[in-house]
Amino acid sequence: MAGKLIVFEGTDGSGKSTQFALACQALEQAGREFRTCVYPQYREESSALIRMYLSGKFGSRPSDVNAYAASTFFAVDRYAGYKQHWGSYYENGGLMVLDRYTTSNAVHQSSKLSPAQRDAFFRWLSDFEYGALGLPQPDLVLWLDMPISLAVANLRRREAATHTAADIHEVDTGYLTACRQAAAQAADFYGWRRIPCTDSSGALRTPEEIHREILSCILAAL
């Protein structure tokens, strides 16, 4: 009997990793058994093509690799993670909490297409990852919707604090803007739960406030 699959999704700089960590901490404190996986798996061999792509080996702009080709890089890494690390646990009723998943192709790669082309891509993506590869479909996708101006500011602060360089996704603000638009379209298509990161006035919500909304969604799905 399959378990439950909860996915955190958001554009770069949305605070997704922070909310993922807060949710996992809350589940631990509640005594809930679960496992996690963070995609991409940068330390695994299965992410080799992803690392080449994001470092610019196939072109300095995201659009230099088309949506369908780039999707296969990320899908193979997910398949490897599923087969090696968490598939058996999930298939035997375990709760999995994922930081990114098949949903990331829907956000990042569909942004390379026009809005009119995206629904066809979403259907192809579902057929490919859930059908052909046999990856399980999520029970709940939490999409953190962050305005791009705030997301970019978060990215630049993170780079300065960690002394790291942005990849070809993170450095391209036009691409990030298209990703947010694509994510909104994907959320409607797939039925994701939108978690706004700003309030009605446009002010940034506190991490604690966002966490409380997310935890409520998770508990309702279990």
WOSUL-V729137 format. One record per run of one state. SS is the DSSP state (A for helix, B for strand, O for the rest). FROM is the first residue (numbers start at 1). TO is the last residue. If there is no record, write none. Layout:
# WOSUL-V729137
SS & FROM & TO
SS & FROM & TO
This chain:
# WOSUL-V729137
O & 1 & 3
B & 4 & 10
O & 11 & 15
A & 16 & 29
O & 30 & 34
B & 35 & 38
O & 39 & 44
A & 45 & 54
O & 55 & 61
A & 62 & 64
O & 65 & 66
A & 67 & 91
O & 92 & 94
B & 95 & 99
O & 100 & 101
A & 102 & 112
O & 113 & 114
A & 115 & 132
O & 133 & 139
B & 140 & 145
O & 146 & 147
A & 148 & 162
O & 163 & 172
A & 173 & 190
O & 191 & 192
B & 193 & 196
O & 197 & 197
B & 198 & 198
O & 199 & 203
B & 204 & 204
O & 205 & 206
A & 207 & 221
O & 222 & 222
